[in-house]
């Protein structure tokens, strides 16, 4: 079967003829990259978050995810792929110069040398109410899913379009309508903020639906976790993978085990329905709220507090907060201090999309490369221009199954996926998606000194022609040549550490990051000084927001 994206091509032609390059020029990209700190021998660090990096709770660019050792590096919204990668590289440089002696960054998604779940220390955020909230949430994640899973690292790609683009998108979706820049400007000026929010939110959610439909493309092109350390596996787990030696198992045709059965997942021994409708944003929000407010008996039996009276989860609900819902793409709104994320989304709509299915690429010093960022932008533009349609429950299941298939077998010759009208080969579907992006790439390259987007697209087309060019295939080859997953990851992580240390630094960015360290300490002190009364009262007030919001509705 064929999937023809002719309507998308027509929209690109209409867009190019409109001469409105500012629509794309004002897009913004951001990166969030997680990486474990490891000791000299490659074991997960047991030391505290380095004081020289500032306070993890309040530093906007250098924080921690689940574990005290799991660094999270966050760029601000950037105007270009080059700028985003430069900022991420600078954060790495800043960090490696301030790590404890003998430590370095483990530059791949799957961890190694885990000595039981207790070796994955939960992040510490101080004594403020917001800090205790973050720690209790993480204790809940460890309690519900185990700490091993929380040592997995990934890259999140954030993308936003300018407010004025959504009216243009409406015109592009309307057959026969020509793009009139003056009329669009007048329309935008006449809209209320509420009207703009609805149009923007609906547009982003339709983009999310389109991204989910082709979500398997990301682990195929950029999956970089086909091998794992046996120390990550629980007893009796991983038998479906081939053993390379006593310490390494791998999927011969796998791409991203991080996105597969041993990656982010819910406990199978405590069956729980965490399905979320993706037909429209209101159904999505309603289902998330239902999960955040509905008690799950096994979690209730665990207890919200432990034997010492300390909070070991925020609540006994199916989800503690929205962030616990694992999805490859999230609609995002920036929450105010003390505001539940799902309520921020409900009140102010979608501000940007977060693509969460990107592995840390061991072959790149910063875990992600420039052509890869450019390709992720192209995927976002594809989703912006593709025909919108609600995602049914059956289609959602299909997209999930496709990602799992690619994660475990993506490079298998002749592999088929479930397309909208039946089975279709991975290679054919991939080429059709990328072919539809060619005019977008050409237009984005207009005015540039180098054709970044066309080059990035050509590099991905080559991967569908030859799967040995994918990062996952190169990872397997490296593991076999070096001797084990651990040896390969350790050797390249050490090389990257030395590369960052030798790289000339951007002095202004180093000063900016140092200033953020200072400000993070001041902010931490302010939060701790202003946190009055028992944490339990603060937590109850935090969770009660959802009941107040739903009752008002």
VOTOR-636245 format. One record per residue (C-alpha): residue number from 1; residue in three letters; chain; z, y, x. Coordinates in steps of 0.02 Angstrom, whole numbers, always signed. Layout:
BEGIN
nr/rest/kette/z/y/x
NUM/ALA/A/Z/Y/X
...
***
This chain:
BEGIN
nr/rest/kette/z/y/x
1/UNK/A/+0/+0/+0
2/UNK/A/-22/+182/+49
3/UNK/A/+91/+332/+18
4/UNK/A/-17/+488/+16
5/UNK/A/+69/+656/+36
6/UNK/A/-81/+756/-25
7/UNK/A/+24/+879/-128
8/UNK/A/+127/+921/+25
9/UNK/A/-31/+955/+125
10/UNK/A/-94/+1071/-12
11/UNK/A/+70/+1167/-8
12/UNK/A/+58/+1186/+180
13/UNK/A/-118/+1256/+162
14/UNK/A/-58/+1378/+30
15/UNK/A/+88/+1427/+141
16/UNK/A/-20/+1455/+295
17/UNK/A/-142/+1562/+196
18/UNK/A/+3/+1667/+129
19/UNK/A/+36/+1743/+301
20/UNK/A/+225/+1738/+276
21/UNK/A/+284/+1674/+447
22/UNK/A/+455/+1756/+426
23/UNK/A/+501/+1617/+306
24/UNK/A/+505/+1494/+450
25/UNK/A/+552/+1618/+585
26/UNK/A/+719/+1651/+501
27/UNK/A/+770/+1469/+483
28/UNK/A/+926/+1418/+579
29/UNK/A/+979/+1257/+664
30/UNK/A/+1147/+1199/+729
31/UNK/A/+1214/+1047/+819
32/UNK/A/+1379/+954/+814
33/UNK/A/+1397/+820/+947
34/UNK/A/+1541/+697/+962
35/UNK/A/+1584/+611/+1126
36/UNK/A/+1733/+512/+1186
37/UNK/A/+1830/+563/+1340
38/UNK/A/+1849/+411/+1451
39/UNK/A/+1946/+377/+1609
40/UNK/A/+1877/+331/+1780
41/UNK/A/+1854/+148/+1730
42/UNK/A/+1769/+188/+1564
43/UNK/A/+1918/+157/+1450
44/UNK/A/+1954/+276/+1307
45/UNK/A/+2066/+416/+1369
46/UNK/A/+2249/+413/+1320
47/UNK/A/+2282/+591/+1377
48/UNK/A/+2306/+741/+1264
49/UNK/A/+2164/+857/+1221
50/UNK/A/+2150/+965/+1378
51/UNK/A/+2246/+1128/+1359
52/UNK/A/+2109/+1219/+1455
53/UNK/A/+1990/+1185/+1310
54/UNK/A/+2099/+1280/+1188
55/UNK/A/+2174/+1220/+1023
56/UNK/A/+2072/+1087/+935
57/UNK/A/+2127/+1152/+764
58/UNK/A/+2064/+1329/+788
59/UNK/A/+1926/+1327/+922
60/UNK/A/+1759/+1345/+831
61/UNK/A/+1654/+1265/+968
62/UNK/A/+1767/+1133/+1048
63/UNK/A/+1874/+1025/+935
64/UNK/A/+1911/+841/+906
65/UNK/A/+1853/+724/+770
66/UNK/A/+1963/+575/+724
67/UNK/A/+2035/+533/+893
68/UNK/A/+2126/+642/+1018
69/UNK/A/+1995/+580/+1141
70/UNK/A/+1843/+608/+1028
71/UNK/A/+1777/+780/+1074
72/UNK/A/+1669/+873/+950
73/UNK/A/+1555/+1009/+1019
74/UNK/A/+1490/+1132/+889
75/UNK/A/+1355/+1263/+911
76/UNK/A/+1344/+1414/+796
77/UNK/A/+1189/+1429/+686
78/UNK/A/+1047/+1464/+808
79/UNK/A/+875/+1542/+786
80/UNK/A/+781/+1407/+882
81/UNK/A/+790/+1230/+947
82/UNK/A/+795/+1297/+1125
83/UNK/A/+942/+1409/+1087
84/UNK/A/+1040/+1269/+1002
85/UNK/A/+1013/+1149/+1147
86/UNK/A/+1059/+1283/+1274
87/UNK/A/+1221/+1319/+1183
88/UNK/A/+1265/+1134/+1171
89/UNK/A/+1226/+1111/+1356
90/UNK/A/+1339/+1258/+1398
91/UNK/A/+1482/+1183/+1298
92/UNK/A/+1463/+1023/+1399
93/UNK/A/+1467/+1122/+1561
94/UNK/A/+1623/+1213/+1506
95/UNK/A/+1710/+1050/+1460
96/UNK/A/+1671/+944/+1613
97/UNK/A/+1745/+1076/+1728
98/UNK/A/+1909/+1067/+1632
99/UNK/A/+1934/+881/+1603
100/UNK/A/+2083/+792/+1683
101/UNK/A/+2047/+717/+1853
102/UNK/A/+1943/+559/+1839
103/UNK/A/+1888/+588/+1659
104/UNK/A/+1711/+613/+1599
105/UNK/A/+1611/+611/+1437
106/UNK/A/+1552/+442/+1369
107/UNK/A/+1375/+490/+1320
108/UNK/A/+1330/+359/+1191
109/UNK/A/+1376/+324/+1010
110/UNK/A/+1464/+156/+1027
111/UNK/A/+1627/+151/+1124
112/UNK/A/+1681/+28/+1256
113/UNK/A/+1845/-42/+1325
114/UNK/A/+1949/-21/+1169
115/UNK/A/+2116/-108/+1189
116/UNK/A/+2155/-130/+1005
117/UNK/A/+2157/+1/+868
118/UNK/A/+2312/+83/+939
119/UNK/A/+2213/+136/+1093
120/UNK/A/+2118/+255/+977
121/UNK/A/+2248/+394/+967
122/UNK/A/+2242/+502/+811
123/UNK/A/+2205/+685/+845
124/UNK/A/+2352/+804/+862
125/UNK/A/+2340/+977/+784
126/UNK/A/+2512/+1055/+799
127/UNK/A/+2646/+1091/+670
128/UNK/A/+2558/+1209/+551
129/UNK/A/+2525/+1150/+375
130/UNK/A/+2337/+1145/+405
131/UNK/A/+2365/+1048/+566
132/UNK/A/+2476/+921/+480
133/UNK/A/+2344/+906/+343
134/UNK/A/+2210/+861/+471
135/UNK/A/+2321/+732/+552
136/UNK/A/+2375/+652/+387
137/UNK/A/+2193/+640/+334
138/UNK/A/+2151/+551/+496
139/UNK/A/+2298/+434/+478
140/UNK/A/+2227/+392/+308
141/UNK/A/+2056/+354/+382
142/UNK/A/+2137/+238/+509
143/UNK/A/+2241/+154/+375
144/UNK/A/+2093/+127/+259
145/UNK/A/+1954/+80/+379
146/UNK/A/+2036/+41/+545
147/UNK/A/+2037/+147/+701
148/UNK/A/+1896/+56/+792
149/UNK/A/+1767/+130/+675
150/UNK/A/+1835/+304/+707
151/UNK/A/+1790/+292/+892
152/UNK/A/+1603/+294/+851
153/UNK/A/+1514/+455/+898
154/UNK/A/+1360/+539/+828
155/UNK/A/+1257/+698/+821
156/UNK/A/+1250/+804/+663
157/UNK/A/+1099/+916/+638
158/UNK/A/+1127/+1070/+529
159/UNK/A/+983/+1165/+450
160/UNK/A/+966/+1316/+337
161/UNK/A/+825/+1420/+265
162/UNK/A/+833/+1607/+228
163/UNK/A/+880/+1661/+52
164/UNK/A/+708/+1736/+20
165/UNK/A/+622/+1568/+51
166/UNK/A/+675/+1487/-111
167/UNK/A/+567/+1597/-222
168/UNK/A/+419/+1558/-110
169/UNK/A/+456/+1373/-125
170/UNK/A/+452/+1389/-315
171/UNK/A/+278/+1465/-306
172/UNK/A/+218/+1331/-186
173/UNK/A/+277/+1197/-308
174/UNK/A/+176/+1278/-449
175/UNK/A/-6/+1221/-452
176/UNK/A/-131/+1363/-468
177/UNK/A/-9/+1501/-423
178/UNK/A/-55/+1608/-274
179/UNK/A/+75/+1676/-155
180/UNK/A/+97/+1864/-174
181/UNK/A/+219/+1934/-45
182/UNK/A/+251/+2095/-142
183/UNK/A/+285/+2004/-304
184/UNK/A/+403/+1884/-215
185/UNK/A/+498/+2030/-139
186/UNK/A/+515/+2113/-309
187/UNK/A/+573/+1950/-387
188/UNK/A/+704/+1926/-253
189/UNK/A/+768/+2105/-272
190/UNK/A/+784/+2083/-461
191/UNK/A/+887/+1922/-450
192/UNK/A/+1075/+1921/-469
193/UNK/A/+1182/+1834/-339
194/UNK/A/+1218/+1698/-466
195/UNK/A/+1031/+1668/-495
196/UNK/A/+1000/+1659/-308
197/UNK/A/+1142/+1535/-286
198/UNK/A/+1073/+1420/-421
199/UNK/A/+896/+1427/-350
200/UNK/A/+955/+1400/-171
201/UNK/A/+1072/+1257/-219
202/UNK/A/+942/+1167/-323
203/UNK/A/+815/+1187/-183
204/UNK/A/+932/+1118/-50
205/UNK/A/+980/+972/-159
206/UNK/A/+797/+929/-188
207/UNK/A/+775/+935/+1
208/UNK/A/+922/+815/+18
209/UNK/A/+840/+695/-105
210/UNK/A/+677/+700/-7
211/UNK/A/+768/+672/+158
212/UNK/A/+857/+520/+89
213/UNK/A/+691/+445/+35
214/UNK/A/+626/+448/+213
215/UNK/A/+797/+434/+296
216/UNK/A/+751/+272/+385
217/UNK/A/+636/+372/+498
218/UNK/A/+783/+447/+593
219/UNK/A/+861/+284/+656
220/UNK/A/+688/+216/+695
221/UNK/A/+636/+365/+800
222/UNK/A/+805/+413/+872
223/UNK/A/+921/+264/+853
224/UNK/A/+1004/+233/+1021
225/UNK/A/+1140/+105/+985
226/UNK/A/+1059/-68/+983
227/UNK/A/+1194/-142/+1096
228/UNK/A/+1383/-147/+1088
229/UNK/A/+1534/-193/+1192
230/UNK/A/+1624/-348/+1130
231/UNK/A/+1788/-253/+1141
232/UNK/A/+1729/-154/+988
233/UNK/A/+1713/-310/+881
234/UNK/A/+1852/-386/+778
235/UNK/A/+1881/-574/+787
236/UNK/A/+1737/-667/+705
237/UNK/A/+1630/-510/+696
238/UNK/A/+1459/-486/+774
239/UNK/A/+1398/-666/+770
240/UNK/A/+1231/-606/+702
241/UNK/A/+1196/-517/+866
242/UNK/A/+1128/-599/+1023
243/UNK/A/+1248/-613/+1170
244/UNK/A/+1181/-540/+1332
245/UNK/A/+1337/-587/+1429
246/UNK/A/+1524/-603/+1395
247/UNK/A/+1545/-416/+1367
248/UNK/A/+1384/-368/+1279
249/UNK/A/+1300/-410/+1114
250/UNK/A/+1140/-332/+1052
251/UNK/A/+1012/-337/+912
252/UNK/A/+844/-384/+993
253/UNK/A/+748/-274/+870
254/UNK/A/+890/-160/+819
255/UNK/A/+888/+30/+830
256/UNK/A/+1057/+97/+773
257/UNK/A/+1202/-23/+748
258/UNK/A/+1306/+134/+719
259/UNK/A/+1211/+152/+554
260/UNK/A/+1220/-34/+513
261/UNK/A/+1347/-161/+457
262/UNK/A/+1471/-134/+599
263/UNK/A/+1459/+56/+595
264/UNK/A/+1526/+173/+462
265/UNK/A/+1579/+64/+318
266/UNK/A/+1711/+34/+186
267/UNK/A/+1828/-115/+186
268/UNK/A/+1747/-264/+101
269/UNK/A/+1915/-346/+63
270/UNK/A/+1963/-202/-52
271/UNK/A/+1811/-185/-168
272/UNK/A/+1784/-5/-220
273/UNK/A/+1643/+81/-311
274/UNK/A/+1605/+241/-216
275/UNK/A/+1431/+266/-287
276/UNK/A/+1379/+446/-311
277/UNK/A/+1237/+501/-422
278/UNK/A/+1101/+600/-333
279/UNK/A/+1002/+654/-485
280/UNK/A/+1062/+835/-472
281/UNK/A/+1197/+935/-387
282/UNK/A/+1312/+939/-540
283/UNK/A/+1314/+749/-556
284/UNK/A/+1345/+736/-368
285/UNK/A/+1494/+854/-377
286/UNK/A/+1565/+771/-533
287/UNK/A/+1561/+599/-450
288/UNK/A/+1643/+661/-290
289/UNK/A/+1780/+745/-391
290/UNK/A/+1805/+585/-489
291/UNK/A/+1828/+488/-326
292/UNK/A/+1949/+619/-257
293/UNK/A/+2055/+610/-415
294/UNK/A/+2049/+425/-462
295/UNK/A/+2185/+314/-389
296/UNK/A/+2129/+156/-300
297/UNK/A/+2265/+24/-325
298/UNK/A/+2254/-51/-148
299/UNK/A/+2277/+122/-73
300/UNK/A/+2421/+154/-192
301/UNK/A/+2502/-8/-135
302/UNK/A/+2490/+52/+46
303/UNK/A/+2592/+204/+1
304/UNK/A/+2555/+387/+33
305/UNK/A/+2702/+392/+154
306/UNK/A/+2753/+263/+283
307/UNK/A/+2926/+185/+306
308/UNK/A/+2985/+339/+401
309/UNK/A/+2932/+456/+262
310/UNK/A/+2783/+524/+360
311/UNK/A/+2618/+552/+269
312/UNK/A/+2496/+413/+314
313/UNK/A/+2362/+471/+192
314/UNK/A/+2335/+626/+88
315/UNK/A/+2333/+531/-76
316/UNK/A/+2302/+359/-151
317/UNK/A/+2134/+414/-224
318/UNK/A/+1971/+325/-187
319/UNK/A/+1930/+470/-70
320/UNK/A/+2062/+582/+7
321/UNK/A/+1937/+726/+15
322/UNK/A/+1748/+742/+2
323/UNK/A/+1725/+721/+191
324/UNK/A/+1777/+539/+175
325/UNK/A/+1618/+501/+78
326/UNK/A/+1496/+432/+207
327/UNK/A/+1317/+488/+182
328/UNK/A/+1170/+514/+298
329/UNK/A/+1142/+689/+226
330/UNK/A/+1275/+806/+159
331/UNK/A/+1257/+966/+59
332/UNK/A/+1374/+1091/+143
333/UNK/A/+1466/+1250/+101
334/UNK/A/+1593/+1330/+217
335/UNK/A/+1767/+1307/+145
336/UNK/A/+1893/+1448/+153
337/UNK/A/+2062/+1412/+236
338/UNK/A/+2157/+1291/+125
339/UNK/A/+2009/+1261/+8
340/UNK/A/+1949/+1086/-37
341/UNK/A/+1770/+1060/+29
342/UNK/A/+1704/+998/-139
343/UNK/A/+1771/+1152/-227
344/UNK/A/+1686/+1265/-101
345/UNK/A/+1524/+1175/-146
346/UNK/A/+1559/+1189/-332
347/UNK/A/+1602/+1373/-326
348/UNK/A/+1473/+1441/-203
349/UNK/A/+1335/+1310/-200
350/UNK/A/+1246/+1238/-48
351/UNK/A/+1236/+1344/+108
352/UNK/A/+1151/+1219/+225
353/UNK/A/+1112/+1034/+247
354/UNK/A/+1193/+920/+374
355/UNK/A/+1094/+769/+436
356/UNK/A/+1219/+642/+501
357/UNK/A/+1114/+490/+550
358/UNK/A/+1073/+542/+729
359/UNK/A/+1141/+435/+872
360/UNK/A/+1201/+506/+1036
361/UNK/A/+1054/+474/+1153
362/UNK/A/+1117/+407/+1320
363/UNK/A/+951/+455/+1400
364/UNK/A/+983/+642/+1370
365/UNK/A/+1124/+734/+1462
366/UNK/A/+1179/+826/+1305
367/UNK/A/+1149/+672/+1195
368/UNK/A/+998/+753/+1111
369/UNK/A/+835/+823/+1180
370/UNK/A/+726/+973/+1139
371/UNK/A/+580/+875/+1065
372/UNK/A/+703/+777/+959
373/UNK/A/+778/+937/+887
374/UNK/A/+603/+1002/+852
375/UNK/A/+560/+840/+761
376/UNK/A/+718/+852/+656
377/UNK/A/+663/+1027/+606
378/UNK/A/+494/+956/+555
379/UNK/A/+581/+825/+447
380/UNK/A/+678/+966/+362
381/UNK/A/+517/+1062/+330
382/UNK/A/+438/+904/+261
383/UNK/A/+585/+889/+140
384/UNK/A/+569/+1074/+94
385/UNK/A/+385/+1052/+49
386/UNK/A/+383/+876/-24
387/UNK/A/+374/+848/-211
388/UNK/A/+550/+854/-286
389/UNK/A/+615/+718/-400
390/UNK/A/+789/+654/-447
391/UNK/A/+852/+500/-356
392/UNK/A/+898/+358/-472
393/UNK/A/+1036/+234/-431
394/UNK/A/+903/+102/-396
395/UNK/A/+810/+217/-277
396/UNK/A/+973/+263/-190
397/UNK/A/+1004/+79/-160
398/UNK/A/+828/+61/-92
399/UNK/A/+854/+203/+31
400/UNK/A/+1019/+127/+89
401/UNK/A/+938/-44/+112
402/UNK/A/+795/+33/+210
403/UNK/A/+915/+118/+331
404/UNK/A/+1012/-45/+356
405/UNK/A/+849/-141/+384
406/UNK/A/+792/-17/+517
407/UNK/A/+965/-14/+597
408/UNK/A/+962/-202/+629
409/UNK/A/+777/-248/+636
410/UNK/A/+679/-85/+650
411/UNK/A/+572/-135/+800
412/UNK/A/+526/-307/+733
413/UNK/A/+336/-326/+731
414/UNK/A/+262/-322/+556
415/UNK/A/+425/-264/+474
416/UNK/A/+410/-201/+294
417/UNK/A/+518/-80/+197
418/UNK/A/+538/-51/+11
419/UNK/A/+425/+95/-33
420/UNK/A/+416/+185/-200
421/UNK/A/+280/+68/-263
422/UNK/A/+315/-92/-167
423/UNK/A/+329/-155/+10
424/UNK/A/+249/-55/+149
425/UNK/A/+246/-81/+336
426/UNK/A/+360/+27/+443
427/UNK/A/+216/+81/+555
428/UNK/A/+100/+131/+413
429/UNK/A/+232/+228/+315
430/UNK/A/+292/+314/+473
431/UNK/A/+118/+369/+522
432/UNK/A/+83/+437/+348
433/UNK/A/+243/+541/+351
434/UNK/A/+205/+610/+523
435/UNK/A/+22/+641/+481
436/UNK/A/+77/+752/+337
437/UNK/A/+178/+857/+461
438/UNK/A/+32/+897/+576
439/UNK/A/-16/+1063/+493
440/UNK/A/+168/+1114/+488
441/UNK/A/+185/+1082/+674
442/UNK/A/+25/+1177/+712
443/UNK/A/+84/+1327/+614
444/UNK/A/+257/+1326/+693
445/UNK/A/+174/+1324/+864
446/UNK/A/+67/+1477/+827
447/UNK/A/+123/+1619/+939
448/UNK/A/+224/+1504/+1054
449/UNK/A/+187/+1487/+1239
450/UNK/A/+202/+1298/+1229
451/UNK/A/+158/+1187/+1079
452/UNK/A/+334/+1115/+1062
453/UNK/A/+315/+1051/+884
454/UNK/A/+144/+972/+907
455/UNK/A/+205/+887/+1066
456/UNK/A/+362/+826/+978
457/UNK/A/+260/+756/+835
458/UNK/A/+138/+669/+952
459/UNK/A/+284/+587/+1044
460/UNK/A/+349/+516/+880
461/UNK/A/+178/+453/+825
462/UNK/A/+171/+357/+989
463/UNK/A/+333/+268/+944
464/UNK/A/+254/+198/+786
465/UNK/A/+108/+139/+891
466/UNK/A/+222/+64/+1024
467/UNK/A/+404/+25/+979
468/UNK/A/+448/+2/+1163
469/UNK/A/+447/+192/+1177
470/UNK/A/+594/+213/+1058
471/UNK/A/+766/+257/+1131
472/UNK/A/+835/+93/+1063
473/UNK/A/+705/-9/+1158
474/UNK/A/+738/+90/+1316
475/UNK/A/+925/+61/+1292
476/UNK/A/+901/-128/+1280
477/UNK/A/+791/-125/+1435
478/UNK/A/+923/-25/+1528
479/UNK/A/+1063/-141/+1476
480/UNK/A/+966/-293/+1537
481/UNK/A/+921/-210/+1701
482/UNK/A/+1096/-145/+1736
483/UNK/A/+1189/-300/+1679
484/UNK/A/+1289/-247/+1526
485/UNK/A/+1305/-112/+1394
486/UNK/A/+1462/-50/+1482
487/UNK/A/+1383/-39/+1654
488/UNK/A/+1228/+49/+1587
489/UNK/A/+1325/+176/+1484
490/UNK/A/+1451/+208/+1622
491/UNK/A/+1319/+236/+1755
492/UNK/A/+1216/+359/+1652
493/UNK/A/+1371/+449/+1585
494/UNK/A/+1428/+478/+1765
495/UNK/A/+1255/+540/+1813
496/UNK/A/+1257/+663/+1668
497/UNK/A/+1431/+723/+1719
498/UNK/A/+1367/+764/+1893
499/UNK/A/+1211/+846/+1820
500/UNK/A/+1317/+964/+1714
501/UNK/A/+1428/+1007/+1861
502/UNK/A/+1279/+1052/+1969
503/UNK/A/+1183/+1148/+1834
504/UNK/A/+1188/+1339/+1851
505/UNK/A/+1297/+1407/+1712
506/UNK/A/+1258/+1542/+1585
507/UNK/A/+1394/+1665/+1634
508/UNK/A/+1395/+1757/+1468
509/UNK/A/+1415/+1596/+1369
510/UNK/A/+1552/+1536/+1486
511/UNK/A/+1645/+1699/+1456
512/UNK/A/+1618/+1680/+1268
513/UNK/A/+1689/+1504/+1268
514/UNK/A/+1838/+1558/+1374
515/UNK/A/+1871/+1698/+1250
516/UNK/A/+1866/+1570/+1109
517/UNK/A/+2000/+1471/+1202
518/UNK/A/+2112/+1623/+1205
519/UNK/A/+2079/+1665/+1023
520/UNK/A/+2110/+1484/+971
521/UNK/A/+2284/+1490/+1046
522/UNK/A/+2325/+1652/+957
523/UNK/A/+2260/+1582/+792
524/UNK/A/+2358/+1421/+815
525/UNK/A/+2517/+1521/+844
526/UNK/A/+2483/+1626/+689
527/UNK/A/+2457/+1472/+581
528/UNK/A/+2617/+1391/+642
529/UNK/A/+2717/+1550/+617
530/UNK/A/+2652/+1572/+440
531/UNK/A/+2679/+1392/+383
532/UNK/A/+2837/+1403/+278
533/UNK/A/+2918/+1270/+171
534/UNK/A/+2895/+1081/+167
535/UNK/A/+2723/+1010/+208
536/UNK/A/+2733/+904/+50
537/UNK/A/+2732/+1062/-57
538/UNK/A/+2581/+1128/+38
539/UNK/A/+2490/+963/+17
540/UNK/A/+2526/+956/-169
541/UNK/A/+2461/+1133/-191
542/UNK/A/+2306/+1088/-90
543/UNK/A/+2267/+937/-198
544/UNK/A/+2311/+1026/-360
545/UNK/A/+2161/+1141/-334
546/UNK/A/+2048/+1005/-400
547/UNK/A/+2145/+985/-561
548/UNK/A/+2148/+1173/-591
549/UNK/A/+1961/+1186/-562
550/UNK/A/+1916/+1040/-675
551/UNK/A/+2031/+1098/-815
552/UNK/A/+1953/+1273/-809
553/UNK/A/+1780/+1195/-821
***
